[in-house]
Amino acid sequence: MSAIIGTNQYNDYFNKPAGIRQGAIGASLAAGSIVGSIIAGPVSDKLGRRDSISFAVLWWLLGTSIQVACNGTGMLIAGRVINGVCVGITSSQVPVYLAEIARKEKRGALIVIQQLAIGEKALLALETAADYARMGNSHHVLRRLRMQFHQWSCLLPNRLGHSVRPSCVPNHWIAIPPVLTSLARQG
């Protein structure tokens, strides 16, 4: 948001939001994050970590679709709240999932790369926003680009394996010791 708040296109389209209205737009992602972090545990218990990440990406696609189609501040806020649900789920589930599937020698590096990718994505978004601000209608173009990026990222978790966590459901406790023993041997 900070990349497009100062653009003429954003201010013209949303009638120069300021004060409480701009605060609500900015805080809406955090509000959705709270909801996402509350439901992250139960969703992960039910679906497993890998599928809960795919579930979260669906929330992102829905929220971004609403923002791309938005015709006012209300739709922008609603889309950001829904995007926040994804942020809340993935903020807790992705690092744990990576730690569970990575070999012990690569575990820390993999999680650091994931965190660096988040920062790199933010820098890329700021740079792209600056370029599109000069072209006009930047907020819609950026949301469409985000939508395309996340449509592709929907496919990634399905290519990765499940963690051992889905085995920890009732009536499957017997399978856990052999799985953990196998993991301990392999790293």
C-alpha positions in Angstrom: 0.0 0.0 0.0 2.7 2.5 0.9 4.0 2.3 -2.7 0.7 3.6 -4.2 -0.7 5.9 -1.4 1.0 9.0 -2.8 0.1 8.4 -6.5 -2.4 10.6 -8.2 -4.3 7.6 -9.6 -4.9 6.2 -6.1 -5.9 9.6 -4.7 -8.2 10.3 -7.6 -9.8 6.9 -7.7 -10.5 6.7 -3.9 -11.2 10.4 -3.4 -8.0 11.3 -1.5 -8.5 9.0 1.5 -7.1 10.4 4.7 -7.5 10.1 8.5 -9.7 7.2 9.6 -10.5 6.1 6.1 -6.8 5.8 5.1 -6.1 4.2 8.5 -8.9 1.6 7.9 -7.4 0.8 4.5 -4.0 0.3 6.0 -5.1 -1.6 9.1 -7.5 -3.9 7.2 -4.7 -6.4 6.2 -3.6 -6.6 9.9 -7.2 -7.3 10.9 -7.5 -10.1 8.5 -4.1 -11.4 9.7 -5.5 -11.7 13.2 -8.4 -13.9 11.9 -5.9 -15.9 9.8 -3.6 -16.6 12.7 -6.5 -17.7 14.9 -7.8 -20.2 12.4 -4.3 -21.3 11.2 -3.9 -24.1 13.9 -7.3 -25.7 13.4 -7.0 -25.5 9.6 -3.6 -27.1 9.7 -4.8 -29.8 12.1 -7.6 -30.7 9.7 -5.9 -30.3 6.4 -2.2 -30.7 7.2 0.4 -27.9 6.7 0.9 -28.3 2.9 -2.9 -28.2 2.2 -3.4 -25.4 4.7 -0.9 -23.3 2.7 -2.9 -24.0 -0.5 -6.1 -23.1 1.4 -4.5 -19.8 2.4 -3.5 -19.0 -1.2 -7.2 -19.4 -2.1 -8.0 -16.6 0.4 -5.3 -14.5 -1.3 -6.7 -15.0 -4.7 -10.2 -14.1 -3.5 -9.0 -11.0 -1.7 -6.9 -9.9 -4.7 -9.9 -10.5 -7.1 -12.0 -8.2 -5.0 -9.3 -5.6 -5.0 -8.8 -5.8 -8.7 -12.6 -5.4 -9.2 -13.0 -2.7 -6.5 -15.1 0.3 -7.2 -14.6 2.0 -3.9 -13.0 2.1 -0.5 -15.3 -0.6 1.0 -14.3 -3.2 -1.6 -10.6 -2.3 -1.1 -10.9 -2.8 2.6 -12.8 -6.1 2.2 -10.2 -7.4 -0.2 -7.4 -6.5 2.1 -9.1 -8.1 5.1 -9.4 -11.3 3.1 -5.8 -11.1 2.0 -4.9 -10.7 5.6 -6.5 -14.1 6.4 -3.9 -15.6 4.0 -1.1 -13.7 5.6 -2.1 -14.9 9.1 -2.2 -18.5 8.0 0.9 -18.5 6.0 3.0 -16.5 8.5 2.7 -19.4 11.0 2.4 -22.4 8.7 5.1 -21.9 6.0 8.1 -21.7 8.3 7.0 -24.7 10.2 6.2 -26.7 7.0 9.7 -25.8 5.6 11.3 -26.9 8.8 9.4 -30.2 8.8 10.2 -31.2 5.2 13.9 -29.9 5.1 16.9 -32.0 5.9 18.5 -30.8 9.1 21.6 -29.5 7.3 19.4 -27.3 5.0 16.7 -26.3 7.5 18.0 -22.9 8.6 19.1 -21.9 5.2 15.7 -22.8 3.7 13.8 -20.7 6.2 16.2 -17.8 5.7 15.7 -17.9 2.0 11.9 -17.9 2.5 12.2 -14.7 4.7 14.5 -13.1 2.2 12.0 -13.9 -0.6 9.4 -12.0 1.4 11.6 -8.9 1.6 12.7 -9.2 -2.0 9.0 -9.4 -3.1 8.3 -6.2 -1.1 11.2 -4.4 -2.8 10.1 -5.6 -6.2 6.6 -4.4 -5.5 7.8 -0.9 -4.5 10.0 -0.7 -7.7 7.2 -1.9 -9.9 4.7 0.5 -8.3 7.1 3.4 -8.9 7.3 2.4 -12.6 3.6 2.0 -13.0 2.8 5.2 -11.1 4.5 7.1 -14.0 2.3 5.2 -16.5 -1.1 5.8 -14.8 -3.7 3.5 -13.2 -1.0 1.9 -11.1 -3.1 0.4 -8.3 -5.1 -1.8 -10.7 -2.1 -2.9 -12.7 -0.2 -3.9 -9.5 -3.2 -5.9 -8.2 -3.5 -7.7 -11.5 0.2 -8.6 -11.4 -0.2 -9.9 -7.8 -3.1 -12.0 -8.9 -1.1 -13.6 -11.6 1.8 -14.3 -9.3 -0.4 -16.0 -6.7 -2.2 -18.0 -9.3 1.1 -19.6 -10.2 2.1 -20.0 -6.5 -1.1 -22.0 -6.0 0.6 -24.8 -8.0 3.8 -24.9 -5.9 2.6 -26.5 -2.7 1.1 -29.4 -4.6 4.5 -30.3 -6.0 6.0 -30.6 -2.5 5.5 -33.5 -0.1 3.4 -33.7 3.0 4.9 -33.2 6.4 4.5 -35.8 9.1 2.0 -33.5 10.8 -1.2 -35.0 9.1 -0.4 -38.3 10.8 -1.1 -36.7 14.2 -4.8 -37.1 13.9 -6.9 -39.4 16.2 -6.6 -43.1 15.3 -3.2 -42.5 13.6 -1.0 -42.3 16.7 0.4 -45.8 16.1 2.0 -44.7 12.8 3.9 -41.8 14.4 6.8 -43.5 16.2 8.0 -45.3 13.0 7.7 -42.1 11.0 9.7 -40.1 13.6 12.3 -42.8 13.8 12.7 -42.8 10.1 13.0 -39.0 10.0 15.6 -39.0 12.8 17.8 -41.5 10.8 17.5 -39.4 7.6 17.9 -36.0 9.1 
